[in-house]
Amino acid sequence: MIRGATPTLKLTINSKTLDLSEADNVFVTISQKAKNCREGQSTITKTGDYVSVESNVVYCWLTQKESLRLDSTVPAEIQVNWTYHENDVVKRAATKPLSMTIGKQLLDEVLS
């Protein structure tokens, strides 16, 4: 994905039995440690209207402002979490984090 763009991220979970449309909530988190450790970490979590689910495929949308928070010089990680009910108990499951590359942006501002 390119910084500053409004990408639709498509995440396919390798499971023939998983149907995330039955989940109570689905969350997509992108996390990135800053190149300079003193700058900390950028974390973006999307849910609700910014996430769509089709069986084992999750789609997620970022705003320009959010994607501009990411650094093109270091990889980011992305992970899906979801909650569901089993025997009246709320349970949580997640994928393993995956690495993703952030592309460089020359026009480093939000466009209207």
C-alpha positions as a Markdown table, in Angstrom:
| # | Residue | x | y | z |
|---|---|---|---|---|
| 1 | Met | 0.0 | 0.0 | 0.0 |
| 2 | Ile | 1.1 | 3.6 | -0.7 |
| 3 | Arg | 1.2 | 6.1 | 2.2 |
| 4 | Gly | -1.5 | 8.8 | 1.9 |
| 5 | Ala | -3.7 | 6.6 | -0.3 |
| 6 | Thr | -7.1 | 5.2 | 0.8 |
| 7 | Pro | -6.4 | 1.6 | 0.1 |
| 8 | Thr | -8.8 | -1.3 | 0.4 |
| 9 | Leu | -6.8 | -4.0 | 2.2 |
| 10 | Lys | -7.9 | -7.6 | 1.4 |
| 11 | Leu | -7.0 | -10.2 | 4.0 |
| 12 | Thr | -7.8 | -13.8 | 3.3 |
| 13 | Ile | -7.7 | -16.2 | 6.2 |
| 14 | Asn | -6.6 | -19.7 | 5.2 |
| 15 | Ser | -9.4 | -21.7 | 6.7 |
| 16 | Lys | -12.1 | -23.8 | 4.9 |
| 17 | Thr | -14.3 | -23.8 | 8.0 |
| 18 | Leu | -14.0 | -20.2 | 9.3 |
| 19 | Asp | -16.9 | -17.9 | 8.5 |
| 20 | Leu | -16.2 | -14.5 | 10.0 |
| 21 | Ser | -19.6 | -13.2 | 8.9 |
| 22 | Glu | -20.8 | -15.1 | 12.0 |
| 23 | Ala | -18.4 | -13.2 | 14.3 |
| 24 | Asp | -19.7 | -10.6 | 16.7 |
| 25 | Asn | -16.9 | -8.1 | 15.9 |
| 26 | Val | -14.0 | -8.1 | 13.5 |
| 27 | Phe | -10.9 | -5.8 | 14.1 |
| 28 | Val | -8.0 | -5.2 | 11.8 |
| 29 | Thr | -4.9 | -3.7 | 13.4 |
| 30 | Ile | -1.8 | -2.3 | 11.6 |
| 31 | Ser | 1.2 | -1.7 | 13.8 |
| 32 | Gln | 4.5 | -0.3 | 13.0 |
| 33 | Lys | 7.5 | 0.5 | 15.2 |
| 34 | Ala | 9.2 | 3.8 | 14.3 |
| 35 | Lys | 12.7 | 3.6 | 12.7 |
| 36 | Asn | 13.9 | 5.8 | 15.6 |
| 37 | Cys | 12.9 | 4.0 | 18.8 |
| 38 | Arg | 12.3 | 7.3 | 20.6 |
| 39 | Glu | 9.4 | 8.1 | 18.2 |
| 40 | Gly | 7.4 | 5.1 | 19.5 |
| 41 | Gln | 4.9 | 3.1 | 17.6 |
| 42 | Ser | 2.0 | 3.8 | 15.2 |
| 43 | Thr | -1.1 | 1.6 | 15.7 |
| 44 | Ile | -4.3 | 1.8 | 13.6 |
| 45 | Thr | -7.2 | -0.4 | 14.5 |
| 46 | Lys | -10.3 | -0.5 | 12.2 |
| 47 | Thr | -13.7 | -2.0 | 12.9 |
| 48 | Gly | -17.3 | -1.3 | 12.2 |
| 49 | Asp | -18.0 | 0.6 | 8.9 |
| 50 | Tyr | -14.3 | 0.4 | 7.9 |
| 51 | Val | -14.3 | -3.5 | 7.9 |
| 52 | Ser | -16.3 | -5.8 | 5.6 |
| 53 | Val | -16.4 | -9.6 | 5.8 |
| 54 | Glu | -17.2 | -12.3 | 3.3 |
| 55 | Ser | -16.7 | -15.7 | 4.9 |
| 56 | Asn | -12.9 | -16.0 | 5.4 |
| 57 | Val | -12.0 | -12.7 | 3.6 |
| 58 | Val | -11.8 | -9.4 | 5.4 |
| 59 | Tyr | -11.7 | -6.0 | 3.7 |
| 60 | Cys | -10.5 | -2.9 | 5.5 |
| 61 | Trp | -10.3 | 0.7 | 4.5 |
| 62 | Leu | -7.9 | 3.4 | 5.7 |
| 63 | Thr | -8.3 | 7.2 | 5.5 |
| 64 | Gln | -5.5 | 9.4 | 3.9 |
| 65 | Lys | -4.7 | 10.7 | 7.4 |
| 66 | Glu | -4.3 | 7.2 | 8.8 |
| 67 | Ser | -2.1 | 5.9 | 6.0 |
| 68 | Leu | 0.1 | 9.0 | 6.2 |
| 69 | Arg | 0.9 | 7.9 | 9.8 |
| 70 | Leu | 2.8 | 4.9 | 8.5 |
| 71 | Asp | 6.5 | 5.0 | 7.6 |
| 72 | Ser | 7.7 | 3.8 | 4.2 |
| 73 | Thr | 11.2 | 3.0 | 5.5 |
| 74 | Val | 10.2 | 0.1 | 7.9 |
| 75 | Pro | 7.7 | -2.8 | 7.4 |
| 76 | Ala | 4.4 | -2.8 | 9.3 |
| 77 | Glu | 2.5 | -5.7 | 10.7 |
| 78 | Ile | -1.2 | -6.5 | 10.1 |
| 79 | Gln | -3.5 | -8.8 | 12.1 |
| 80 | Val | -7.2 | -9.7 | 12.3 |
| 81 | Asn | -8.9 | -10.3 | 15.6 |
| 82 | Trp | -12.6 | -11.2 | 16.1 |
| 83 | Thr | -15.0 | -12.0 | 18.9 |
| 84 | Tyr | -17.7 | -14.6 | 19.0 |
| 85 | His | -20.0 | -16.3 | 21.4 |
| 86 | Glu | -19.7 | -19.9 | 22.4 |
| 87 | Asn | -22.0 | -21.4 | 25.1 |
| 88 | Asp | -22.9 | -17.8 | 26.2 |
| 89 | Val | -19.2 | -17.0 | 26.7 |
| 90 | Val | -17.5 | -14.2 | 24.7 |
| 91 | Lys | -14.4 | -15.7 | 23.0 |
| 92 | Arg | -11.6 | -14.1 | 21.0 |
| 93 | Ala | -9.6 | -15.4 | 18.1 |
| 94 | Ala | -6.8 | -13.9 | 16.0 |
| 95 | Thr | -4.6 | -14.5 | 13.0 |
| 96 | Lys | -0.8 | -14.4 | 13.3 |
| 97 | Pro | 0.6 | -11.0 | 12.4 |
| 98 | Leu | 1.8 | -10.6 | 8.9 |
| 99 | Ser | 4.4 | -8.2 | 7.6 |
| 100 | Met | 3.4 | -5.6 | 5.0 |
| 101 | Thr | 5.4 | -3.1 | 3.0 |
| 102 | Ile | 4.4 | 0.6 | 3.0 |
| 103 | Gly | 5.2 | 2.4 | -0.2 |
| 104 | Lys | 6.7 | 5.8 | -0.5 |
| 105 | Gln | 4.5 | 8.9 | -1.0 |
| 106 | Leu | 6.0 | 12.1 | -2.7 |
| 107 | Leu | 2.9 | 14.3 | -2.0 |
| 108 | Asp | 2.9 | 14.0 | 1.8 |
| 109 | Glu | -0.4 | 15.6 | 2.7 |
| 110 | Val | -4.1 | 14.9 | 2.9 |
| 111 | Leu | -5.8 | 15.9 | -0.4 |
| 112 | Ser | -9.4 | 17.2 | -0.5 |
